[in-house]
Amino acid sequence: MTFLTVKLLNIMSTKNWKFIGQAFLLALLLQSCTAKKTAALDPVKMLIDNEDQLTQVIIYDVFTPPVASRIYVYSSIASYEAIRFSKPGSASIAESLNGFGKMPEPDKNKKYNFNLAASKAFFKVARNVKVFSVDSLTAYENKVYGAYKDLLDEATYNASIEFGDTVANAVMARAKKDGYFKSRGKAKYLGSNDPGKWRPTPPDYLDGVEWCWNTMMPMVLDSASEFKPNRPPVYDTKPGSVYFTMMKEVYDINKNLTDEQKLIAKYWDDNPFVLEHDGHLMYGNKKITPGGHWMGIAAQIIEQSKADPVKAAQTFALTSIALFDGFISCWDEKYRSSYVRPVTAINELIDKGWTPLLQTPPFPEYTSGHSTITASAATVLTKLYGDNVAFEDSSDYHYIGLKRKFNSFHQAAAECSMSRVYGGIHYIISVNTGAEMGKQVGGLVIKKLIKD
């Protein structure tokens, strides 16, 4: 029984049982409301909810996968850099990354709630690096800040908001010089009609997405080409050649897909904006990005493992770093080799009426972006949580109504990688090479940022 309940019972006449009952129920209601507010501010749940809110906005605003990874990485780093002070001895991640300086530290003479500071840092960065749907974010943020205002004294609340703001400014200073704004407004990339080279693909024939993403400043990579892969097979239209054989392999696989293979392809599609065609009608279908899918997996593992707030924030930060640098590494190769997509070659050389199961995304083929970034994220998550962590992935459930079970992160990444062949949009060599690149990127994140 709470102090408020006892107080109410003491001041009431014991003869007025009806009044006593009403007062008792009122006290329990007040106690319940306070408990609910406290539960709603559980720091780990809040970190997960923050990331989920950001994912919803990214889906709504339709950011390309590389750009989405940039939003995730800066926001997640800011969140970690604020909340790490709730666990003494937690080292800065940002200070070990390219382009960051000394990160802010709290004033020892002030009292803070670092969970609130982390939320403030997270959302200030998110809305400043590239988020359009600010109304949605504002409504969510106001609920968060309002709940903390009810529980914290004014000095603690203000100090926490101020510290989160300071951390966000330090993170945004790096974002302003990472090359993103210089990359906007570049000329369109339309590929080439030369044999074996990428050109816009059906049905929409869109120009190449983020063709200069390799000019972005990486987080841990020395350069975008640090893990430059071997050249893909030389384009050769002669039956029996290496290229023709691997191209026909994609065609043959797609002509004989099992129901399970079709399900796998659609499950991992994660194409943020697919233009659907129905006769003369055309409409867009929005979905989670590949990076968002793995941020969702990270959230599920955090919850499943009952990670503490700092471990949770670290998980989001390191996963997002693996994704961000994975995209830079992969996109560097994509536009260097500018390799032809299967649909272009198959239509010209084998079957002009063939269409892949999945809509081919608008950028060159080699290497596979899904394969690279999923292997990178899986490598980091394996280091943080172990090699044989079984989980049920429901990251995409709200969008496609599907869940899948896996025995490890690498098993999930391998299935994702192969899904691109089932979808008819990648050659096997491209998914295998991409996966190896991703493992190298993830290994570098571990080497530079995870202290045993």
N, C-alpha and C positions, 0 to 999 in steps of 0.2 A: 504494500500500500504506500502510495506516495505521500509526501509531506502535505501537498495540496489537499488530498483526500482527507487526511486526518484533521486538518485545519477546518475544513468545511463541516465535518461531522461534529467537531467540538463546539462550534458556535451555534449549532442548530438544536432545537428542543428535541429531546428523545421521544416526545409524544407525537411529534409530527412526522410519522413514518413515511407518509407520501412525499413530503418535502425532502426528507433524508434520502429517499430513493432517487429522486430527481437530481439532487446534488451529487450523489455518488456517481450516477451515470454521467453527469457533466464532467466530473473529475476524471473519470475513465476516458471520456472522449478527448479531453485536453491532453491527457497522458498519451493517448493513442496518436493524436496529431503530431505531437513532439517526436514520438518514436518513429513515425513514418517519415518525418522530415530528416531525422538523423540517418535512417536507413537509406533514404534517397541520396544522401551525401556520402555514401560509402565511397572511399577514394578510388578503389579499383573499378567498381561499377561506373563511377563517373568518367574515368579514363576511357573505358570501353564505350560508354554512351557518347562521349565526345567524338571518338573516331567514327562511330556509326553515323552520327549526325553529319559529319563531314563527308562521309561516303554518299549519303543521300543527296547532299548538295552537289557533289561532283557528278553524280548520275544525272541529276536534273539539269545541270549546266552543260553537260556533254563535253567534257574535256577529253582530249586525246590521252592515250595511256602514258606517254612520257610526261606530259604536262601534269596529269593527275599525280604521278609519282613525285613530282616537285612539290606539289601542295602538301602531300602526306609527309614528306621528309622534313620540311622546315617546321611544320606545325608540331610534329612528333618530337623533334629535337628540342623545340622550345618548351614543350610540356615536361620533358625529362629534366631539362636544365633548371626548371623551377622546383619540381617536386623532389629532386634528389636530396635536398637539404633536410627532408623529413627523416632521412636515414643517415646519420653521421658517417663520414668516411666514403660516401658514394662519389666517385670521381666524375668529372665533367667528360662528356662524350665530345661535345663541340670543340673543345680545345685540342683534341687529337685529330680533327678533320682539316682538310684544306680550306684556307680562306677565313677561318674564324680566329679571333683574338681571345684575350682573357675574358671569360664570362663573368657577369655580375654575381656578387655574393650578398646575402642579406646583412642588414645592420644588426649587430649583436645586441644593440640596446632596444630593439623593437621585437614585438611578438608577432608571429606570422601563422597563418594557416596555409601551408604550402600546397595543399590540394586546390584551394581557391586560386592561388597564384599560378598553378599549372594550367588551370582552365582559362584564366585570363590570357596567359601567354599563348596558349594553343589557338584560341579563336582570334586574337588580334593578328597573329601571323597568318592564319588561314584567310582572313578577309583581305589582307594586304598583299599576299603573294599572287592571288588570282582567283577570287571567288566572286561571282556575280550576284547570287541569290542571298543578299545580305539580310533581307527581311526575315527569311527563315532562320538564319543564324541568330539574328537579334532576338527573336522571340524565344529561342531556346536558351540563349545566354542570359536573358533577363530572368528566366525561371531559376537558373543556377545561382545567379548573384542574389536574387531575392531570398532564396532558401538560406544562403550563408549569412545574409544580413539579419535574419531572424535568430540565428544561433551564435553569432560572434559579436563581441563588443565593437564599438565604432573604430577604435584605434587599431585593433587587430585586422578588422575588415579592410580599412583603408591602406594599411601597411602591406597587406597581402596583394591587393589590387595593384598597388604601386610597384611592388617587386615583380609581379607577373608582367606588367607593362614594360619594365626595364629590361627584363629578359627578352621579351618579344622584340624590342628595339635592337638589341644586340644581334639577334638572329636575322632580322630583316636587313640589317646593314650588310650582312654577307649576301643575302638574296639579291640585293640591288646591284651587285657586281659579279654575279655568276654567269652572265652572258645571255640571260633569258630575254631581256628587253631589246638587246641588239639583234636577237634572232627573229624578232617580229618584223613583219613587213618585207621579208625576203621574197625574191621572185619565185614563182611557182616551179615545182619540179615535175616535169612531164616525162622524164625518162628519155628513152631513145628507141628508134625503130631498128637499130642495128640488131642482127641476129643474137639471141641469147640475153639481150638486155631487157630490163624491166620497162614496161610502159603501162599506163592506166588500164585497169582490168574491168570486165563486165560485172554487174549490169550498169554501174553508174559512172565508170571511167573517171574517177576522182584523181586529182593530182597527188603527188607523194606527200605524206604527212611528216612534218617535223624533220625535213631533210638535212637540216644543219644542227641537229641535236648534239652532235659530237663536239660542238663548240662550247657546250656547257661546262662549267667548272665542276669536276667530279668531287665527291666527298672523300674517298680514300684512294682512288686510282691516281697514279702519277700522270696518266694521260688517257684519253679515250681509247687509244690503240694499245694499251699495255698488254692486253691479252688477245692481240690480233690473231685470228685463226688462219689456217691454211686456205689457199684458194679453192673455190668450189670446182667441180669437174668442168672441163671445157665444153661449151655448148657444141653438140654434134648431132645432126639430124639423121645420121646413118644408123639403121637398126643394128643392134648389137654393141654399139658404142656405150661407154660408161654413162654418158648423159642420157641417151635415148632409153637405156635400160632402167635407170632410176626414175625417169619421167613416166615410162609405161607402168612401172611398179605402182605409182600413185593412182594411175588410171585403173589398173586391175583391182587394187584394194578397194577403191571406191565403187566399182561395179559389183562387188561381192561383199558389201558390209553386212555384218550381223546386226541384230537389233541392239545388242550390248555395245557394239562399236559406235553405232549411231548415237546412242544415249551418251556415251563418253564424249564424243565430239561436241554435242550440243551442251553438255554440262560445263565444259571448260571453254566454251566459245568466248565469253566475256568481251564481246565486241560492243563498245560503248554506244554505238549508234549505227543500227542496220536499217537501211532503206528497203522496206518491203514493197514488192510490186504485185498488184492484183489487177490485171488488165491495164486500164488507163489510170487506175488509182495507185498512188504512191504515198506511203506514210512511214514515219520513223519509229523505230523500236529501241528504247533506251535500256541499257543493261550496265551492270557493274564492270569496271575495268579489270584487267588482269592483276594489276597491283592492288586494287581494292579487294579483290577476292582473297589475296594472301594476307592483307591486313585483317580481313575477317577471320581467316584461319588463326592468325596470331591472337586475336581477341578470344577465340574459343579455347585455345590452349592456356591462355592466362587464367581464364575462369575455371577450366578443368583442373589445373594444377594448383589452384588457390594461391597464386603468386601475390606477393606483397606489392604495395603501390609502386615502389621504386623499381622492382623487377618488372612489373607490368609496363611502366613507362619506358624502361630500357628495352623491353621486347619490341614495343612499337617503334622506337627510334631506330634500333639496329635493323629491324626488318625493312623499314622504309629506306634506310641507307643502302641496303643490299638491292632493293628494287630500283632505286634511283640510279645507282652506278651501273646496275645491270642494263638498264635502258640505254645509258650513254655508250657503254661498250658495244652493245648489239647494234644500235643505230649507226655507230661509226662504221661497222662492217657492212650494214645494209646498203648504205649509199656509196661505199667504196666499190663493192662488187656489182651493185645494181643488177642483181640476178633476176632472170625471168621467172614469173610465177607459173605453176603447173597449168592453170587454166589457159594461159596464152599459148603455151607450147602444145598442149593436148588439142586445143581447138584447131591449131594450124597443121599439126602433124598426124593426128590420129582420128579425132572425132569432133567435127566442128559444132555439133549440137550438145556436147557434154557440158554440164555445169557441176561444180563441186557441191558437196553437201552443205558446207558453210560458205557464206559470202566472203570472198577474198578481200582482206583489208587493204587499204590504199597505200602501200609502201613495198619496196623490194623484198625479195624472198629470203635471201641468205644473210644472216642466220635467223632462226626462229626466235622472235621476241618472247613468246610464252615460255619456250624452253629455257632461255637464258635467265629470265627474271625469276621463274619458279624454282629453278635449281639454286640460284643465289639465295633466295629467301629460305628454302628448305635447308640449305647448308647452315645458315645462321641459326634457325630454329632448332636444328638438331644439336648444335653446340650448346644452346641455352637449356634445352629440356630433355635431351637424350635421343638415342638412335632408334628406339622401338616404342614410340609413343603412339598408341592407338587413339583414333579420334573419329568422330562423325562430323563431316564438314557440312554445315548448313549455311555457309556464307551467302549463297545465292538463292536461298530458299524463297525469300520474299519476291524475287524477280522471275524465277523460272520454276519454282515449286519442286525442286529436287534436292536430295541430300545423298551423300556417299560416304562410306566408311573406309578408312585406311589404317594400316598398321604402322605407318611411319610417314614422316614428312617427305622423305625421298621417294617413297612409293607413290604418294600423291603427285609429286613433281614429275615422275616418270610417266604416269598416266596422262597428265596434262600435256606433256611433251608429245606423246604419241597421238594424242587427240587431234593434233594439227595435221597429221598424215591422214587419219580417218576423215577429217573434214575436207580433204582434198586441196589444201592450201599450202602444204610444205612437202618437200622431199625428205626422205628419212635421214640423209646425210646432214640436212640443215637442222633438224631437231636434235640429232645426236651432237653435232658440233656446238649448237647453242647451249645444250645442257652442260657440256664441258666448260664452256666459257663462264656460265653461271656459277659453277662450282668454284672456279678460280676467283671470281669476284667475291663470292661469299667467303672463301678462305681468306682473302685479303682483309675483309671486314673483321673477321675473327682475329687475325694476326695483329691488326692495328688497334682494335677497340675492346677486345674481351680479354681481361687479365685472369689467368688461371689462379 
